[in-house]
Amino acid sequence: MQTQPKASHFINGEYVEDTAGTPIEVIYAATGEKIAQVYSATPAIVEQALDAARAAWPAWAAMSGTERGRILRRAADMIRDRNHELSVLETYDTGKPYQETIAVDATSGADALEYFGGMAATLTGEHIQLGDDWVYTRREALGVCVGIGAWNYPTQIACWKGAPALACGNSLVFKPSETTPLCALKVAEILVEAGLPKGIYNVIQGLGDVGAALVTDDRVDKVSLTGSVPTGRKVYAAAAAGIKHVTMELGGKSPMIVFEDADIENAVSGAILGNFYSSGQVCSNGTRVFVHKDIKEAFLKRLSERLATAVIGDPQDPDTNFGPVVSERQMDIVLGYIEKGQAEGARLVYGGKRLDRDGFYLEPTVFADVKDDMTIAREEIFGPVMAVLDFEDEADVMKRANDTEFGLAAGVFTNDLTRAHRVAAGFEAGTCFINSYNDAPVEAPFGGSKNSGVGRENSKAAIEHYSQLKSVYVRMGDVEAPF
């Protein structure tokens, strides 16, 4: 497959290059080899993208929602038709197994375009009768939106931010992570091929300085970030200086509670999905697994048996179901946390080492007897490392589960449905699961509380973050005044 894109940026419906920018090498995580190179956007490229988005926006906003939705739905169909090609590219971009990307990445992006494409025609106001007078509301676009993506789901995130923004009549400038710059260019290309007017969806590459230039520009009305909490703090502060609309989907250290009556096989499946899918590189992962003491050893035994069946190998092989982490830097970060876990006294139950092969492969790793104050129980690792903690009492485990700065997700496994709903209600998290983990259908709101974010992505809730209401008061009689 040709992994080198036609050019680094996609602006105003065309590929654009400017080799004066800082070179960004694209490294294939499975081999450590360079597979492409792009260039970080220069100030001229940033200017060109924002000018294009601002110039194209009024005509797009003036179109009917039905017309906009038709284009988004057409793009969704095209993405599904090209799922294999896009999934192979996603695997090269991220290192994630093709077995995952073919099922989740481009298809979930298509789901978002289809969902918001269908919703576009329904974005209307309301009539409010006030005696003889009345008020009507108009739902209007914000203007130019900036999306800043993370490296774990580049195709999905490009669509999750683009679909609601475009459905509401906005234009978008999207900056992918510099680690995974390839997939968003294909999304932009497909959207234009589907009939999206030029300048409405633009992609520019860049390091942190490019993101800062976009966030602080006066032409930008809205910023949506998927990233870490430290990055989120910087972006939020910069956007606040310009009184911009903001959506933040940030990190987490989410709890998963497994009660003594849980189906162990299902709980182990949930723990695998919540810790090792995408090699643990999922923001909502339930990496603090609280297991009742009565079943802890049985849980760990079955978990280890299941992990031993993981097929670790070439991510492009459809039989591979566990791949490398995204980069050498991320691998070193995760190895550092594994060392801290051992140094602080956690019991290494499974894995813990780098695999002796090319690329950035780590064994799926499980620690038991983890204490709440250990580093691996407090900080987001973003790699294949699970921390198993003991508990006996529901009230105690709920207090411990919520004792974190994060609040992105949480899960509970139990056959007692009364307890399940009670626990879900008690979680201080924006996205919760009962007897499941990490499901993210476009129909459901996704986002966090506390330091894990602001606002929601997906579902009809996202419309509130990409549009604004205008109220119009209509007086039917004479206007009275005191003098």
SULKAUR-V165783 format. One record per run of one state. SS is the DSSP state (2 for helix, 1 for strand, 0 for the rest). FROM is the first residue (numbers start at 1). TO is the last residue. If there is no record, write none. Layout:
# SULKAUR-V165783
ss=SS from=FROM to=TO
ss=SS from=FROM to=TO
This chain:
# SULKAUR-V165783
ss=0 from=1 to=8
ss=1 from=9 to=11
ss=0 from=12 to=13
ss=1 from=14 to=16
ss=0 from=17 to=22
ss=1 from=23 to=28
ss=0 from=29 to=32
ss=1 from=33 to=39
ss=0 from=40 to=42
ss=2 from=43 to=62
ss=0 from=63 to=64
ss=2 from=65 to=81
ss=0 from=82 to=82
ss=2 from=83 to=94
ss=0 from=95 to=97
ss=2 from=98 to=122
ss=0 from=123 to=126
ss=1 from=127 to=130
ss=0 from=131 to=132
ss=1 from=133 to=141
ss=0 from=142 to=143
ss=1 from=144 to=148
ss=0 from=149 to=153
ss=2 from=154 to=167
ss=0 from=168 to=170
ss=1 from=171 to=175
ss=0 from=176 to=182
ss=2 from=183 to=193
ss=0 from=194 to=200
ss=1 from=201 to=203
ss=0 from=204 to=207
ss=2 from=208 to=216
ss=0 from=217 to=221
ss=1 from=222 to=226
ss=0 from=227 to=228
ss=2 from=229 to=241
ss=0 from=242 to=244
ss=1 from=245 to=249
ss=0 from=250 to=254
ss=1 from=255 to=258
ss=0 from=259 to=263
ss=2 from=264 to=273
ss=0 from=274 to=276
ss=2 from=277 to=280
ss=0 from=281 to=287
ss=1 from=288 to=292
ss=0 from=293 to=295
ss=2 from=296 to=307
ss=0 from=308 to=311
ss=1 from=312 to=312
ss=0 from=313 to=321
ss=1 from=322 to=322
ss=0 from=323 to=327
ss=2 from=328 to=343
ss=0 from=344 to=346
ss=1 from=347 to=350
ss=0 from=351 to=353
ss=1 from=354 to=354
ss=0 from=355 to=361
ss=1 from=362 to=362
ss=0 from=363 to=364
ss=1 from=365 to=368
ss=0 from=369 to=374
ss=2 from=375 to=378
ss=0 from=379 to=384
ss=1 from=385 to=391
ss=0 from=392 to=393
ss=2 from=394 to=401
ss=0 from=402 to=408
ss=1 from=409 to=413
ss=0 from=414 to=416
ss=2 from=417 to=426
ss=0 from=427 to=430
ss=1 from=431 to=434
ss=0 from=435 to=445
ss=1 from=446 to=446
ss=0 from=447 to=449
ss=2 from=450 to=452
ss=1 from=453 to=454
ss=0 from=455 to=456
ss=1 from=457 to=457
ss=0 from=458 to=459
ss=2 from=460 to=465
ss=0 from=466 to=466
ss=1 from=467 to=474
ss=0 from=475 to=483
